[in-house]
Amino acid sequence: RSRAGSAMTTYWVSQGKHYCRICKIWIQPDKMSIFNHEQGKKHKEVEAEHLKETRKASRGDRMDQNMLDSQLAAIEKAALAQYERMDAPGRAAAAVGAGGAG
């Protein structure tokens, strides 16, 4: 049989594009285009800047956490000192009084 008489139609199919999250651009989805883009000067510069910013943010987060930890330790120390100064003597006296009444 000959296909010349058949009614086959070729449809256009969109090929998805590859999105570079570092450069925030769309590129062709084939391996060569992706490779060439990732080896390009602009991509490497943007990637280096992205890594620098990520490290800087991470360092800032660690410093914030360390400051928070030291502030919490100081608050807990002050609370314990106040408890020992104000609440503990009254509780000790009450415990002694309750123990003698039994």
Helices and strands as residue ranges (DSSP letters): E 18-20, E 25-27, H 31-39, H 41-82, I 83-87, H 88-101
